[in-house]
Amino acid sequence: MRGERSYDDPCGIARALDLVGERWALLMVRELVFGPKRFTDLRRGLPGPSQNVLAQRLRELRRDGIVEQIRLGPPAATQAYRLTERGRGLEPILLELARWGSDLPITSGAELSTDALMFALRATYRPRTRSTRRVEYELQLEPDRFQVVLDGPEIQVARAAAVSPDAVITTSPPILRDLIYTGRPLDQAIADNLIMIEGNRRAIVRLIGSFRQPPLPIDPDASTLPRPNDGS
């Protein structure tokens, strides 16, 4: 995004924003962190901007060496996009930005994309048990599949099948988000056939309880922000 839209500032922050400061650019990078995607997959993860805007951002990111076009092998055999080495350098920056943003009140009622939800898991992981045993999960979130590993204070997330999962969860991203972040009861979700679980139930309870909860949403119709309960 150089040229007329440049900040024309030698600061490293300004030079970085010249490349990824346009609207949707960093969110497009977020959608590619876990691996290549076709344009239709990017549209599914980012339904807000128009197709033309997304195509323009892709052209700019490719021009600046952040994204590259590839051809997926069989069975897809189609064109896709992935982060270059320079683009992958943005991952730790995005993760820290996600951690910072996770402490802000939610003001949007839109759904999280699957990749945004996986990023949220990495950003808000906070183990609440003393267990340090490594636990592996497979999250089947059609059409995606993710491997999640809790290993003491560390969490690993990859778009891949689990090697030897302690538990397998089959559900939709909105239901998984509600179980983790809004307190939706697991038993009720199972009874309503909104989630299928296989394997160690205690491991699933551990997963659900291992993340920081977001602040209360802001009521746009309220004249003041809600005040914490001071016991009065």
Rosetta constraint file for C-alpha pairs under 8 A:
AtomPair CA 1 CA 5 HARMONIC 6.26 0.50
AtomPair CA 1 CA 6 HARMONIC 6.60 0.50
AtomPair CA 1 CA 18 HARMONIC 5.25 0.50
AtomPair CA 1 CA 19 HARMONIC 5.09 0.50
AtomPair CA 1 CA 20 HARMONIC 7.37 0.50
AtomPair CA 1 CA 21 HARMONIC 7.83 0.50
AtomPair CA 1 CA 22 HARMONIC 7.30 0.50
AtomPair CA 1 CA 60 HARMONIC 6.55 0.50
AtomPair CA 2 CA 6 HARMONIC 4.81 0.50
AtomPair CA 2 CA 18 HARMONIC 5.67 0.50
AtomPair CA 2 CA 19 HARMONIC 6.90 0.50
AtomPair CA 5 CA 18 HARMONIC 7.41 0.50
AtomPair CA 6 CA 18 HARMONIC 5.40 0.50
AtomPair CA 7 CA 14 HARMONIC 6.12 0.50
AtomPair CA 7 CA 15 HARMONIC 7.52 0.50
AtomPair CA 7 CA 17 HARMONIC 7.99 0.50
AtomPair CA 7 CA 18 HARMONIC 6.52 0.50
AtomPair CA 8 CA 14 HARMONIC 7.70 0.50
AtomPair CA 9 CA 14 HARMONIC 5.84 0.50
AtomPair CA 9 CA 15 HARMONIC 6.97 0.50
AtomPair CA 10 CA 14 HARMONIC 6.78 0.50
AtomPair CA 10 CA 15 HARMONIC 6.55 0.50
AtomPair CA 11 CA 15 HARMONIC 6.27 0.50
AtomPair CA 12 CA 16 HARMONIC 6.10 0.50
AtomPair CA 13 CA 17 HARMONIC 6.18 0.50
AtomPair CA 14 CA 18 HARMONIC 6.14 0.50
AtomPair CA 15 CA 19 HARMONIC 7.00 0.50
AtomPair CA 16 CA 20 HARMONIC 6.36 0.50
AtomPair CA 16 CA 21 HARMONIC 7.44 0.50
AtomPair CA 17 CA 21 HARMONIC 4.15 0.50
AtomPair CA 17 CA 22 HARMONIC 7.64 0.50
AtomPair CA 18 CA 22 HARMONIC 7.88 0.50
AtomPair CA 19 CA 60 HARMONIC 7.96 0.50
AtomPair CA 19 CA 61 HARMONIC 7.40 0.50
AtomPair CA 19 CA 64 HARMONIC 6.80 0.50
AtomPair CA 20 CA 25 HARMONIC 5.47 0.50
AtomPair CA 20 CA 26 HARMONIC 6.06 0.50
AtomPair CA 20 CA 61 HARMONIC 7.68 0.50
AtomPair CA 21 CA 25 HARMONIC 6.76 0.50
AtomPair CA 21 CA 26 HARMONIC 7.45 0.50
AtomPair CA 24 CA 28 HARMONIC 6.03 0.50
AtomPair CA 24 CA 49 HARMONIC 7.72 0.50
AtomPair CA 24 CA 54 HARMONIC 7.70 0.50
AtomPair CA 24 CA 57 HARMONIC 7.39 0.50
AtomPair CA 25 CA 29 HARMONIC 6.48 0.50
AtomPair CA 25 CA 57 HARMONIC 6.07 0.50
AtomPair CA 25 CA 61 HARMONIC 7.59 0.50
AtomPair CA 26 CA 30 HARMONIC 6.23 0.50
AtomPair CA 26 CA 94 HARMONIC 7.87 0.50
AtomPair CA 27 CA 31 HARMONIC 6.31 0.50
AtomPair CA 27 CA 46 HARMONIC 7.89 0.50
AtomPair CA 28 CA 32 HARMONIC 6.60 0.50
AtomPair CA 28 CA 42 HARMONIC 7.32 0.50
AtomPair CA 28 CA 46 HARMONIC 7.66 0.50
AtomPair CA 29 CA 33 HARMONIC 6.33 0.50
AtomPair CA 29 CA 83 HARMONIC 7.32 0.50
AtomPair CA 29 CA 87 HARMONIC 7.38 0.50
AtomPair CA 29 CA 90 HARMONIC 7.89 0.50
AtomPair CA 30 CA 91 HARMONIC 7.71 0.50
AtomPair CA 30 CA 94 HARMONIC 7.34 0.50
AtomPair CA 30 CA 115 HARMONIC 7.25 0.50
AtomPair CA 30 CA 116 HARMONIC 7.15 0.50
AtomPair CA 30 CA 119 HARMONIC 7.99 0.50
AtomPair CA 31 CA 42 HARMONIC 6.77 0.50
AtomPair CA 31 CA 45 HARMONIC 6.83 0.50
AtomPair CA 31 CA 115 HARMONIC 5.82 0.50
AtomPair CA 31 CA 116 HARMONIC 7.24 0.50
AtomPair CA 32 CA 36 HARMONIC 5.83 0.50
AtomPair CA 32 CA 37 HARMONIC 6.61 0.50
AtomPair CA 32 CA 81 HARMONIC 7.72 0.50
AtomPair CA 32 CA 82 HARMONIC 6.00 0.50
AtomPair CA 32 CA 83 HARMONIC 6.39 0.50
AtomPair CA 33 CA 83 HARMONIC 7.15 0.50
AtomPair CA 33 CA 88 HARMONIC 7.10 0.50
AtomPair CA 33 CA 91 HARMONIC 6.77 0.50
AtomPair CA 34 CA 115 HARMONIC 7.44 0.50
AtomPair CA 34 CA 158 HARMONIC 6.22 0.50
AtomPair CA 34 CA 159 HARMONIC 5.76 0.50
AtomPair CA 35 CA 82 HARMONIC 6.39 0.50
AtomPair CA 35 CA 83 HARMONIC 7.84 0.50
AtomPair CA 35 CA 159 HARMONIC 7.12 0.50
AtomPair CA 36 CA 80 HARMONIC 6.16 0.50
AtomPair CA 36 CA 81 HARMONIC 5.28 0.50
AtomPair CA 36 CA 82 HARMONIC 4.39 0.50
AtomPair CA 36 CA 83 HARMONIC 7.49 0.50
AtomPair CA 37 CA 41 HARMONIC 5.73 0.50
AtomPair CA 37 CA 42 HARMONIC 6.43 0.50
AtomPair CA 37 CA 80 HARMONIC 5.19 0.50
AtomPair CA 37 CA 81 HARMONIC 5.44 0.50
AtomPair CA 37 CA 82 HARMONIC 6.72 0.50
AtomPair CA 38 CA 42 HARMONIC 6.44 0.50
AtomPair CA 38 CA 78 HARMONIC 7.72 0.50
AtomPair CA 38 CA 79 HARMONIC 6.34 0.50
AtomPair CA 38 CA 80 HARMONIC 4.16 0.50
AtomPair CA 38 CA 81 HARMONIC 6.18 0.50
AtomPair CA 39 CA 43 HARMONIC 6.25 0.50
AtomPair CA 39 CA 80 HARMONIC 6.59 0.50
AtomPair CA 39 CA 81 HARMONIC 7.48 0.50
AtomPair CA 40 CA 44 HARMONIC 6.27 0.50
AtomPair CA 41 CA 45 HARMONIC 6.33 0.50
AtomPair CA 42 CA 46 HARMONIC 6.00 0.50
AtomPair CA 43 CA 47 HARMONIC 5.46 0.50
AtomPair CA 43 CA 51 HARMONIC 7.34 0.50
AtomPair CA 43 CA 54 HARMONIC 7.76 0.50
AtomPair CA 44 CA 113 HARMONIC 7.86 0.50
AtomPair CA 45 CA 113 HARMONIC 5.04 0.50
AtomPair CA 45 CA 114 HARMONIC 7.11 0.50
AtomPair CA 45 CA 115 HARMONIC 7.44 0.50
AtomPair CA 46 CA 113 HARMONIC 7.34 0.50
AtomPair CA 49 CA 53 HARMONIC 6.04 0.50
AtomPair CA 49 CA 54 HARMONIC 6.50 0.50
AtomPair CA 50 CA 54 HARMONIC 6.41 0.50
AtomPair CA 51 CA 55 HARMONIC 6.13 0.50
AtomPair CA 52 CA 56 HARMONIC 6.14 0.50
AtomPair CA 53 CA 57 HARMONIC 6.24 0.50
AtomPair CA 54 CA 58 HARMONIC 6.17 0.50
AtomPair CA 55 CA 59 HARMONIC 6.27 0.50
AtomPair CA 56 CA 60 HARMONIC 6.29 0.50
AtomPair CA 57 CA 61 HARMONIC 6.07 0.50
AtomPair CA 58 CA 62 HARMONIC 6.00 0.50
AtomPair CA 58 CA 67 HARMONIC 7.38 0.50
AtomPair CA 59 CA 63 HARMONIC 6.02 0.50
AtomPair CA 60 CA 64 HARMONIC 6.22 0.50
AtomPair CA 61 CA 65 HARMONIC 6.31 0.50
AtomPair CA 61 CA 66 HARMONIC 5.18 0.50
AtomPair CA 61 CA 67 HARMONIC 5.43 0.50
AtomPair CA 62 CA 66 HARMONIC 5.79 0.50
AtomPair CA 62 CA 67 HARMONIC 4.69 0.50
AtomPair CA 62 CA 68 HARMONIC 5.51 0.50
AtomPair CA 62 CA 69 HARMONIC 7.75 0.50
AtomPair CA 65 CA 84 HARMONIC 6.76 0.50
AtomPair CA 65 CA 86 HARMONIC 6.82 0.50
AtomPair CA 65 CA 87 HARMONIC 7.38 0.50
AtomPair CA 66 CA 83 HARMONIC 5.93 0.50
AtomPair CA 66 CA 84 HARMONIC 5.41 0.50
AtomPair CA 66 CA 85 HARMONIC 7.56 0.50
AtomPair CA 66 CA 86 HARMONIC 5.58 0.50
AtomPair CA 66 CA 87 HARMONIC 4.22 0.50
AtomPair CA 66 CA 88 HARMONIC 7.92 0.50
AtomPair CA 67 CA 81 HARMONIC 6.58 0.50
AtomPair CA 67 CA 82 HARMONIC 5.59 0.50
AtomPair CA 67 CA 83 HARMONIC 4.49 0.50
AtomPair CA 67 CA 84 HARMONIC 5.36 0.50
AtomPair CA 67 CA 87 HARMONIC 6.30 0.50
AtomPair CA 68 CA 81 HARMONIC 5.67 0.50
AtomPair CA 68 CA 82 HARMONIC 5.60 0.50
AtomPair CA 68 CA 83 HARMONIC 6.24 0.50
AtomPair CA 68 CA 84 HARMONIC 6.15 0.50
AtomPair CA 69 CA 79 HARMONIC 6.92 0.50
AtomPair CA 69 CA 80 HARMONIC 5.80 0.50
AtomPair CA 69 CA 81 HARMONIC 4.56 0.50
AtomPair CA 69 CA 82 HARMONIC 6.54 0.50
AtomPair CA 70 CA 79 HARMONIC 5.77 0.50
AtomPair CA 70 CA 80 HARMONIC 5.34 0.50
AtomPair CA 70 CA 81 HARMONIC 5.85 0.50
AtomPair CA 70 CA 82 HARMONIC 7.22 0.50
AtomPair CA 71 CA 77 HARMONIC 6.53 0.50
AtomPair CA 71 CA 78 HARMONIC 5.49 0.50
AtomPair CA 71 CA 79 HARMONIC 4.39 0.50
AtomPair CA 71 CA 80 HARMONIC 5.84 0.50
AtomPair CA 72 CA 76 HARMONIC 6.07 0.50
AtomPair CA 72 CA 77 HARMONIC 5.03 0.50
AtomPair CA 72 CA 78 HARMONIC 5.35 0.50
AtomPair CA 72 CA 79 HARMONIC 6.05 0.50
AtomPair CA 72 CA 80 HARMONIC 6.45 0.50
AtomPair CA 73 CA 77 HARMONIC 4.74 0.50
AtomPair CA 73 CA 78 HARMONIC 7.33 0.50
AtomPair CA 83 CA 87 HARMONIC 4.90 0.50
AtomPair CA 83 CA 88 HARMONIC 5.81 0.50
AtomPair CA 84 CA 88 HARMONIC 6.15 0.50
AtomPair CA 85 CA 89 HARMONIC 6.51 0.50
AtomPair CA 86 CA 90 HARMONIC 7.42 0.50
AtomPair CA 87 CA 91 HARMONIC 7.71 0.50
AtomPair CA 89 CA 93 HARMONIC 7.77 0.50
AtomPair CA 90 CA 94 HARMONIC 6.12 0.50
AtomPair CA 91 CA 95 HARMONIC 6.17 0.50
AtomPair CA 92 CA 96 HARMONIC 6.25 0.50
AtomPair CA 93 CA 97 HARMONIC 6.18 0.50
AtomPair CA 94 CA 98 HARMONIC 6.02 0.50
AtomPair CA 95 CA 99 HARMONIC 6.25 0.50
AtomPair CA 95 CA 119 HARMONIC 7.25 0.50
AtomPair CA 95 CA 122 HARMONIC 7.56 0.50
AtomPair CA 95 CA 123 HARMONIC 6.16 0.50
AtomPair CA 96 CA 100 HARMONIC 6.19 0.50
AtomPair CA 96 CA 123 HARMONIC 7.40 0.50
AtomPair CA 97 CA 101 HARMONIC 6.03 0.50
AtomPair CA 98 CA 102 HARMONIC 5.92 0.50
AtomPair CA 98 CA 119 HARMONIC 7.53 0.50
AtomPair CA 98 CA 120 HARMONIC 6.95 0.50
AtomPair CA 98 CA 123 HARMONIC 5.85 0.50
AtomPair CA 99 CA 103 HARMONIC 7.14 0.50
AtomPair CA 99 CA 123 HARMONIC 4.81 0.50
AtomPair CA 99 CA 124 HARMONIC 6.53 0.50
AtomPair CA 100 CA 104 HARMONIC 7.60 0.50
AtomPair CA 102 CA 120 HARMONIC 7.81 0.50
AtomPair CA 102 CA 123 HARMONIC 7.46 0.50
AtomPair CA 102 CA 124 HARMONIC 7.12 0.50
AtomPair CA 102 CA 214 HARMONIC 6.25 0.50
AtomPair CA 103 CA 214 HARMONIC 6.34 0.50
AtomPair CA 103 CA 215 HARMONIC 6.42 0.50
AtomPair CA 104 CA 214 HARMONIC 7.45 0.50
AtomPair CA 104 CA 215 HARMONIC 6.45 0.50
AtomPair CA 105 CA 214 HARMONIC 6.84 0.50
AtomPair CA 105 CA 215 HARMONIC 4.94 0.50
AtomPair CA 105 CA 216 HARMONIC 5.85 0.50
AtomPair CA 105 CA 217 HARMONIC 5.10 0.50
AtomPair CA 105 CA 218 HARMONIC 6.15 0.50
AtomPair CA 106 CA 214 HARMONIC 7.49 0.50
AtomPair CA 106 CA 215 HARMONIC 7.09 0.50
AtomPair CA 106 CA 216 HARMONIC 7.05 0.50
AtomPair CA 106 CA 217 HARMONIC 4.73 0.50
AtomPair CA 106 CA 218 HARMONIC 6.60 0.50
AtomPair CA 107 CA 217 HARMONIC 5.92 0.50
AtomPair CA 107 CA 218 HARMONIC 5.89 0.50
AtomPair CA 107 CA 219 HARMONIC 7.93 0.50
AtomPair CA 107 CA 220 HARMONIC 7.98 0.50
AtomPair CA 111 CA 174 HARMONIC 6.98 0.50
AtomPair CA 112 CA 116 HARMONIC 5.80 0.50
AtomPair CA 112 CA 117 HARMONIC 5.91 0.50
AtomPair CA 112 CA 173 HARMONIC 7.67 0.50
AtomPair CA 112 CA 174 HARMONIC 7.43 0.50
AtomPair CA 113 CA 117 HARMONIC 6.19 0.50
AtomPair CA 113 CA 173 HARMONIC 7.57 0.50
AtomPair CA 114 CA 118 HARMONIC 6.37 0.50
AtomPair CA 114 CA 141 HARMONIC 7.78 0.50
AtomPair CA 114 CA 173 HARMONIC 5.89 0.50
AtomPair CA 115 CA 119 HARMONIC 6.15 0.50
AtomPair CA 116 CA 120 HARMONIC 6.10 0.50
AtomPair CA 117 CA 121 HARMONIC 6.35 0.50
AtomPair CA 117 CA 173 HARMONIC 7.29 0.50
AtomPair CA 117 CA 177 HARMONIC 7.15 0.50
AtomPair CA 118 CA 122 HARMONIC 6.62 0.50
AtomPair CA 118 CA 157 HARMONIC 7.07 0.50
AtomPair CA 119 CA 123 HARMONIC 6.21 0.50
AtomPair CA 120 CA 124 HARMONIC 5.95 0.50
AtomPair CA 121 CA 125 HARMONIC 5.79 0.50
AtomPair CA 121 CA 211 HARMONIC 7.01 0.50
AtomPair CA 122 CA 155 HARMONIC 6.45 0.50
AtomPair CA 122 CA 156 HARMONIC 7.40 0.50
AtomPair CA 122 CA 157 HARMONIC 7.28 0.50
AtomPair CA 124 CA 211 HARMONIC 5.23 0.50
AtomPair CA 124 CA 212 HARMONIC 5.18 0.50
AtomPair CA 124 CA 213 HARMONIC 7.82 0.50
AtomPair CA 125 CA 155 HARMONIC 7.10 0.50
AtomPair CA 125 CA 210 HARMONIC 5.90 0.50
AtomPair CA 125 CA 211 HARMONIC 4.47 0.50
AtomPair CA 125 CA 212 HARMONIC 6.43 0.50
AtomPair CA 126 CA 153 HARMONIC 7.48 0.50
AtomPair CA 126 CA 210 HARMONIC 5.19 0.50
AtomPair CA 126 CA 211 HARMONIC 4.89 0.50
AtomPair CA 126 CA 212 HARMONIC 6.02 0.50
AtomPair CA 127 CA 152 HARMONIC 7.45 0.50
AtomPair CA 127 CA 153 HARMONIC 6.63 0.50
AtomPair CA 127 CA 209 HARMONIC 7.51 0.50
AtomPair CA 127 CA 210 HARMONIC 4.48 0.50
AtomPair CA 127 CA 211 HARMONIC 6.77 0.50
AtomPair CA 128 CA 209 HARMONIC 6.68 0.50
AtomPair CA 128 CA 210 HARMONIC 5.58 0.50
AtomPair CA 129 CA 206 HARMONIC 7.63 0.50
AtomPair CA 129 CA 210 HARMONIC 7.93 0.50
AtomPair CA 131 CA 152 HARMONIC 6.92 0.50
AtomPair CA 132 CA 151 HARMONIC 6.24 0.50
AtomPair CA 132 CA 152 HARMONIC 4.18 0.50
AtomPair CA 132 CA 153 HARMONIC 7.72 0.50
AtomPair CA 133 CA 151 HARMONIC 6.36 0.50
AtomPair CA 133 CA 152 HARMONIC 6.56 0.50
AtomPair CA 134 CA 149 HARMONIC 7.01 0.50
AtomPair CA 134 CA 150 HARMONIC 5.71 0.50
AtomPair CA 134 CA 151 HARMONIC 4.35 0.50
AtomPair CA 134 CA 152 HARMONIC 6.73 0.50
AtomPair CA 135 CA 149 HARMONIC 5.70 0.50
AtomPair CA 135 CA 150 HARMONIC 5.24 0.50
AtomPair CA 135 CA 151 HARMONIC 6.46 0.50
AtomPair CA 135 CA 165 HARMONIC 7.56 0.50
AtomPair CA 135 CA 166 HARMONIC 6.26 0.50
AtomPair CA 135 CA 203 HARMONIC 7.11 0.50
AtomPair CA 136 CA 147 HARMONIC 7.19 0.50
AtomPair CA 136 CA 148 HARMONIC 5.87 0.50
AtomPair CA 136 CA 149 HARMONIC 4.46 0.50
AtomPair CA 136 CA 150 HARMONIC 6.48 0.50
AtomPair CA 136 CA 162 HARMONIC 7.11 0.50
AtomPair CA 136 CA 164 HARMONIC 7.03 0.50
AtomPair CA 136 CA 165 HARMONIC 4.79 0.50
AtomPair CA 136 CA 166 HARMONIC 5.43 0.50
AtomPair CA 136 CA 167 HARMONIC 6.98 0.50
AtomPair CA 137 CA 147 HARMONIC 5.80 0.50
AtomPair CA 137 CA 148 HARMONIC 5.10 0.50
AtomPair CA 137 CA 149 HARMONIC 6.22 0.50
AtomPair CA 137 CA 162 HARMONIC 6.47 0.50
AtomPair CA 137 CA 165 HARMONIC 4.90 0.50
AtomPair CA 137 CA 166 HARMONIC 5.92 0.50
AtomPair CA 137 CA 167 HARMONIC 5.12 0.50
AtomPair CA 137 CA 168 HARMONIC 5.72 0.50
AtomPair CA 137 CA 169 HARMONIC 7.54 0.50
AtomPair CA 138 CA 145 HARMONIC 7.01 0.50
AtomPair CA 138 CA 146 HARMONIC 5.75 0.50
AtomPair CA 138 CA 147 HARMONIC 4.83 0.50
AtomPair CA 138 CA 148 HARMONIC 6.35 0.50
AtomPair CA 138 CA 161 HARMONIC 6.40 0.50
AtomPair CA 138 CA 162 HARMONIC 5.21 0.50
AtomPair CA 138 CA 165 HARMONIC 6.13 0.50
AtomPair CA 138 CA 167 HARMONIC 6.60 0.50
AtomPair CA 138 CA 168 HARMONIC 4.76 0.50
AtomPair CA 138 CA 169 HARMONIC 6.24 0.50
AtomPair CA 139 CA 145 HARMONIC 5.66 0.50
AtomPair CA 139 CA 146 HARMONIC 5.07 0.50
AtomPair CA 139 CA 147 HARMONIC 6.41 0.50
AtomPair CA 139 CA 148 HARMONIC 7.41 0.50
AtomPair CA 139 CA 168 HARMONIC 6.09 0.50
AtomPair CA 139 CA 169 HARMONIC 4.98 0.50
AtomPair CA 139 CA 170 HARMONIC 6.11 0.50
AtomPair CA 139 CA 171 HARMONIC 7.84 0.50
AtomPair CA 140 CA 144 HARMONIC 6.27 0.50
AtomPair CA 140 CA 145 HARMONIC 4.63 0.50
AtomPair CA 140 CA 146 HARMONIC 6.61 0.50
AtomPair CA 140 CA 168 HARMONIC 7.44 0.50
AtomPair CA 140 CA 169 HARMONIC 6.00 0.50
AtomPair CA 140 CA 170 HARMONIC 4.64 0.50
AtomPair CA 140 CA 171 HARMONIC 6.52 0.50
AtomPair CA 141 CA 145 HARMONIC 5.77 0.50
AtomPair CA 141 CA 146 HARMONIC 7.78 0.50
AtomPair CA 141 CA 170 HARMONIC 6.22 0.50
AtomPair CA 141 CA 171 HARMONIC 5.68 0.50
AtomPair CA 141 CA 172 HARMONIC 5.28 0.50
AtomPair CA 141 CA 173 HARMONIC 6.24 0.50
AtomPair CA 142 CA 171 HARMONIC 7.76 0.50
AtomPair CA 142 CA 172 HARMONIC 6.94 0.50
AtomPair CA 144 CA 159 HARMONIC 7.39 0.50
AtomPair CA 145 CA 159 HARMONIC 5.93 0.50
AtomPair CA 145 CA 160 HARMONIC 5.85 0.50
AtomPair CA 145 CA 161 HARMONIC 6.15 0.50
AtomPair CA 146 CA 157 HARMONIC 6.87 0.50
AtomPair CA 146 CA 158 HARMONIC 5.57 0.50
AtomPair CA 146 CA 159 HARMONIC 4.38 0.50
AtomPair CA 146 CA 160 HARMONIC 5.00 0.50
AtomPair CA 146 CA 161 HARMONIC 6.07 0.50
AtomPair CA 146 CA 162 HARMONIC 7.29 0.50
AtomPair CA 147 CA 156 HARMONIC 7.84 0.50
AtomPair CA 147 CA 157 HARMONIC 5.75 0.50
AtomPair CA 147 CA 158 HARMONIC 5.25 0.50
AtomPair CA 147 CA 159 HARMONIC 6.23 0.50
AtomPair CA 147 CA 160 HARMONIC 5.49 0.50
AtomPair CA 147 CA 161 HARMONIC 5.69 0.50
AtomPair CA 147 CA 162 HARMONIC 4.87 0.50
AtomPair CA 148 CA 155 HARMONIC 7.15 0.50
AtomPair CA 148 CA 156 HARMONIC 5.61 0.50
AtomPair CA 148 CA 157 HARMONIC 4.65 0.50
AtomPair CA 148 CA 158 HARMONIC 6.68 0.50
AtomPair CA 148 CA 162 HARMONIC 7.66 0.50
AtomPair CA 149 CA 155 HARMONIC 5.62 0.50
AtomPair CA 149 CA 156 HARMONIC 5.03 0.50
AtomPair CA 149 CA 157 HARMONIC 6.62 0.50
AtomPair CA 150 CA 154 HARMONIC 6.10 0.50
AtomPair CA 150 CA 155 HARMONIC 4.78 0.50
AtomPair CA 150 CA 156 HARMONIC 6.71 0.50
AtomPair CA 150 CA 207 HARMONIC 7.99 0.50
AtomPair CA 151 CA 155 HARMONIC 6.17 0.50
AtomPair CA 166 CA 199 HARMONIC 5.85 0.50
AtomPair CA 166 CA 200 HARMONIC 5.94 0.50
AtomPair CA 166 CA 203 HARMONIC 7.06 0.50
AtomPair CA 167 CA 197 HARMONIC 7.04 0.50
AtomPair CA 167 CA 198 HARMONIC 5.48 0.50
AtomPair CA 167 CA 199 HARMONIC 4.37 0.50
AtomPair CA 167 CA 200 HARMONIC 5.47 0.50
AtomPair CA 167 CA 201 HARMONIC 7.42 0.50
AtomPair CA 167 CA 203 HARMONIC 6.75 0.50
AtomPair CA 167 CA 204 HARMONIC 6.81 0.50
AtomPair CA 168 CA 197 HARMONIC 5.67 0.50
AtomPair CA 168 CA 198 HARMONIC 5.05 0.50
AtomPair CA 168 CA 199 HARMONIC 6.46 0.50
AtomPair CA 169 CA 195 HARMONIC 7.05 0.50
AtomPair CA 169 CA 196 HARMONIC 5.88 0.50
AtomPair CA 169 CA 197 HARMONIC 4.75 0.50
AtomPair CA 169 CA 198 HARMONIC 6.66 0.50
AtomPair CA 170 CA 195 HARMONIC 5.72 0.50
AtomPair CA 170 CA 196 HARMONIC 5.07 0.50
AtomPair CA 170 CA 197 HARMONIC 6.41 0.50
AtomPair CA 171 CA 175 HARMONIC 6.62 0.50
AtomPair CA 171 CA 176 HARMONIC 6.74 0.50
AtomPair CA 171 CA 194 HARMONIC 6.26 0.50
AtomPair CA 171 CA 195 HARMONIC 4.65 0.50
AtomPair CA 171 CA 196 HARMONIC 6.54 0.50
AtomPair CA 172 CA 176 HARMONIC 6.32 0.50
AtomPair CA 172 CA 194 HARMONIC 7.79 0.50
AtomPair CA 172 CA 195 HARMONIC 7.74 0.50
AtomPair CA 173 CA 177 HARMONIC 6.02 0.50
AtomPair CA 174 CA 178 HARMONIC 6.17 0.50
AtomPair CA 175 CA 179 HARMONIC 6.17 0.50
AtomPair CA 175 CA 194 HARMONIC 7.11 0.50
AtomPair CA 175 CA 195 HARMONIC 7.67 0.50
AtomPair CA 176 CA 180 HARMONIC 6.26 0.50
AtomPair CA 177 CA 181 HARMONIC 5.72 0.50
AtomPair CA 177 CA 182 HARMONIC 7.39 0.50
AtomPair CA 178 CA 182 HARMONIC 4.77 0.50
AtomPair CA 178 CA 183 HARMONIC 6.35 0.50
AtomPair CA 178 CA 184 HARMONIC 5.54 0.50
AtomPair CA 179 CA 183 HARMONIC 5.42 0.50
AtomPair CA 179 CA 184 HARMONIC 4.72 0.50
AtomPair CA 179 CA 185 HARMONIC 6.70 0.50
AtomPair CA 179 CA 186 HARMONIC 6.63 0.50
AtomPair CA 179 CA 208 HARMONIC 6.52 0.50
AtomPair CA 180 CA 184 HARMONIC 7.69 0.50
AtomPair CA 180 CA 208 HARMONIC 4.86 0.50
AtomPair CA 180 CA 209 HARMONIC 6.76 0.50
AtomPair CA 180 CA 211 HARMONIC 7.06 0.50
AtomPair CA 181 CA 211 HARMONIC 7.66 0.50
AtomPair CA 181 CA 212 HARMONIC 7.76 0.50
AtomPair CA 181 CA 213 HARMONIC 5.51 0.50
AtomPair CA 181 CA 214 HARMONIC 6.98 0.50
AtomPair CA 182 CA 213 HARMONIC 7.67 0.50
AtomPair CA 184 CA 188 HARMONIC 7.92 0.50
AtomPair CA 184 CA 189 HARMONIC 7.50 0.50
AtomPair CA 185 CA 189 HARMONIC 6.39 0.50
AtomPair CA 186 CA 190 HARMONIC 6.25 0.50
AtomPair CA 187 CA 191 HARMONIC 6.16 0.50
AtomPair CA 188 CA 192 HARMONIC 6.06 0.50
AtomPair CA 189 CA 193 HARMONIC 6.28 0.50
AtomPair CA 189 CA 194 HARMONIC 5.16 0.50
AtomPair CA 189 CA 195 HARMONIC 6.00 0.50
AtomPair CA 190 CA 194 HARMONIC 5.90 0.50
AtomPair CA 190 CA 195 HARMONIC 5.30 0.50
AtomPair CA 190 CA 196 HARMONIC 6.49 0.50
AtomPair CA 197 CA 201 HARMONIC 7.77 0.50
AtomPair CA 200 CA 204 HARMONIC 6.77 0.50
AtomPair CA 201 CA 205 HARMONIC 6.36 0.50
AtomPair CA 202 CA 206 HARMONIC 6.14 0.50
AtomPair CA 203 CA 207 HARMONIC 6.25 0.50
AtomPair CA 204 CA 208 HARMONIC 6.27 0.50
AtomPair CA 205 CA 209 HARMONIC 6.25 0.50
AtomPair CA 206 CA 210 HARMONIC 6.20 0.50
AtomPair CA 207 CA 211 HARMONIC 8.00 0.50
AtomPair CA 218 CA 225 HARMONIC 6.83 0.50
AtomPair CA 218 CA 226 HARMONIC 7.78 0.50
AtomPair CA 219 CA 225 HARMONIC 7.62 0.50
